[in-house]
Amino acid sequence: MQELNYDENSKVLNHKDEVISFKCELQENLQKAMKEFVEKHPNWDQYRILQAAIAGFLMQKGFQNRDLTRLYIGNMFSMNFKD
């Protein structure tokens, strides 16, 4: 598998969603674990993992938003919700 990068991934994004790109540094062990996970689960990529993780974290901390819930569930279960 090639090195993980943070370029925009159109597969994960809904065409009408706004995208804000950011760069972050990951600890090496986290990057390796994510790489191994993606290799074992080809239907996941680093974008889907990060979106699901951030959405899940916000939901656990009590942030309630219908779009956030759809994003989380869509990433976790490979669903694409339409309005």
N, C-alpha and C positions, 0 to 999 in steps of 0.2 A: 504494500500500500504506500502511496506517496505521502509525504509529510502533510500534516494537517495545516490548512491555511484559513484565512478569514476573509476571503473574497465572497462577494454576494452569490448566493446559491438560489437560482430561480426555481428549482424543484420545490423547495420548502415554502416559498413565498407565494402568497395569494396576489394576483395581479393588481387588486385595488388597495392592498395594504401599503402603507408607507414604510420605507426601510431606512433605518439609521444604522450606519456601519460604525463600528468602533474596534479598536485593537486593544488586546489585553495580553499580558504575559501570563503564562501558566507555569506552575511548577513542573519540573521534568517528570516526576512520577504521575502527576495528573494527566499530562499529555500522553505518556506511554499507556496509561490505563484506558484513556479514551481511544487511542489508536488500536489497541487490542480489542476493545469492545466493537469498534466499527468493522474490524476484520472478521470477527465472529458473527456479526449481525449486519449483513450488507444492506438491509433496508433502513439502516440508521446512518447518519453522517454527523460531523461535528456541529453543524448548524442546528440540526434537530435536537441533539443532546443538550446544547446550550439553551435553546429556546424552552425546552421542556423543564430543564433545571431551574431556570430563572422564573418561569411561570409557576412551577410547583413551589418554589421558595416563597414567592409573593402570596400565593394562596394560603400556604401554611401560616404565614404571618398575619392573616386576616384581611388581606386586600381582596375585595370582592368586585368583580367586573365580568360581565358576560363575555366580552371579547377575549379576555385573559383566560377564562375557563375554556372557551372553544379552542384557543391556541394550545393550551395544555393537553386537553383531551385529544385534539387532532394530532399532536405530536406523539403522544403516548400510544395511540391506537391506529395510527396512519389513516385518520379520517380527514376529509375535507368538507367542512361545514359551509353551506351557502345560506345567505340571508333569505 
